[in-house]
Amino acid sequence: MNNLKKLQELTKISTIEIADALDVEVETVEAWQNEEKVPSVSDFEALSGIFSSQLDAQGIDSQSSKHPIHIRLSVDYLLNLGITLSDWITLKWAFEGQWNNDQLAIGFFSNNQLVRVISTESEFSDAFAGYLILQTEGEFEPYIDEFDNDREYDWRLLRLNDEKFVDVTNDLIAANLPVIS
């Protein structure tokens, strides 16, 4: 399970455009999407650059604040293994400007009740040591709070405003998780 198709949806980059940019056959890109083949390291780096530049452009189009330094998606995000702090900043930059002051956040849930929200870069670093594990061996990982007797929480990526949240996890990562509302 990788995020190539998900990133294509988010950036509106076609399979043909990716193939042209990397000077490979369309069938090769399709094999990467379907996990029949694995891109080389240099292909992963090129894919990260292609998607990052498009998300950066989306941020520039929709944000009114000063532009941050250029940041890139990690290969782990492309592989749907984890989200680094850089990935988190990239996703926030690309989408929050289109969300009418809503924020990208992470919510921890216990029994489908929201118990904690992570919405800033410093909170992200504190909670995840800068790296949110998405999946291991094809299964999505719960958040384990090592400082609270290893208590486990469901977590979701949220579009958050002062009054409510919308679970956008399945929109931003290749997942088929139950939506929490």
N, C-alpha and C positions, 0 to 999 in steps of 0.2 A: 504494500500500500504506500504509494508516494503522492506527493502534492503537485505533480506536474499538471494534471488536468484541472485541479483546483486553482492553481496559479494562472492557468490560461483563462479560466472563467473570470477571475478577479481582475486580470489585466487586459482581457479581450485580445490576446495575442493568439493567432491561429497556429495550427500545426504546420501549415505551409510556411508561415512567417518564421517560425523557429527553425525549420529545416533550411530555409534560405539563409538565415543569419549565421547558422553554424556550418553551412555548406555540406549538409548531409541529406540523405534521401528521406522523403516523408515517411517511408516505411520504417526507417530507423527510429525516428521520433515516436511513431506509433508503438514500436516495440518497447521503447523506454516507458511510455505511458502505461502500457499493459504489463509491465514488469517481465517481459520476455527477454530483454537484454538490459544490462546496466551500463549507463554512460561512463565514459572514462573520467578521470579526475579533471582533465582540462575541459571536457564537455560539461561537467557539473559546474565548474567555475564560470564557463560561458553562460550557462543557463541562469546561474545566480545573477550574473551581470545583466542579462536581458530582462529578467523579471524585476530586479531591483531598480533598474533605470525607469521602467514603466511605472512602478509604484511611486518612485520619487517624483515623476512627472505628474501623477495624479495628486500627490500632496501639494506640489507647487500650484496646480490649478485650483485647489480648493482651500488652501490655508491662507490666512491673512497675516500670520505672524512671520517673523524672520525665518528664513530657511535654515534648517539645521545642517550640520556637515553631512555629506553623502554617506549613506550607510547601505550595507548589502545584506541580503538574505544569506543565511548559512546553508550549507549542504544538508545539515541535519533537518532543517525546515523542509527543503525540497524532498528529502527522504521520509518526511513525516515522523521523525524520531523525537525531535525536541525543538523548543523555541529558545533561542539565545536572547540576551538583552538587546542585541542589535536587531534581531528579527522583531522583537516586541516594539522597539522604537519605530522601525520601518512600517509595521502594520498600523500603529497609532498615527503616524505621519500621513500615510496614504488615505486612511478612511475617516478619521475624526473630523476633518474639514468638511466632509460631505454629510455629516450627521447632525448638523444644526446644534452644536455645543454638547452633543452626547459624547461620552468617553468610551474607549475600548478598555475593558477591565476584565479581571478574572474573579469569578465568584467561587467560594467554597461552600458546599452544600452538605447538610446533614439531614437525612430524612426529607429531602426535597425542600428544605428551608435554607435560605441564604443566611450564612453565619459570619462571613468575612468577605471583604472586597479588596482587591489589589488593583490600583488604578494609576500608580506612578512608577517611574523607573526605579526609584529607591526602594519602594515596597516590593517590586518585582525581584530586585537583587536580594533583599532581606529574606523573602519567602522562599526563593528557589536557588539561592546562591548564583543568580544570573542565568539559570538554565532550567526551563520547565520541561520535564520528560513527558512526551506525548504517548509513546508506545514502546513496548519491548515485546518481541516475538509476536507482533501483530495484535496485541491486546493493549488497550489504553489503560494507563496507570492511574490509580487514585493518588491524591495528595496525602502523604503520610507526615503528620506533624510529630517530629522526633522530640519536640519539647513538651508534648502533651501525651505521654505514654503511647506514642506511635498511633495516635488516633487517625483514622482514615476519613477523608472527605472526598465526595465527588467534586469535580471542578468543571467549570465551563467558561468559555470566552463570552463576554457579555457586551452588549451595547447598553450603556448605563446613562441614565439621567437622574435628576434629583428624586423623581417619583417612582420610577419603575426600571426594569431591565428587560432586555430581549436576549435570549440565548442565540448567539451567532456562531457557535462552535463549528457546526457542520458547514457553515458558509466559508470559514477560514482555514479549515484543515480537512483532509480526506478522512471523514469519520461518518459513522452512522450511529451516533450516540442518541439515546432518548433525549428529546428537548425538555429542558426544565423551564417551567413558566411560573 
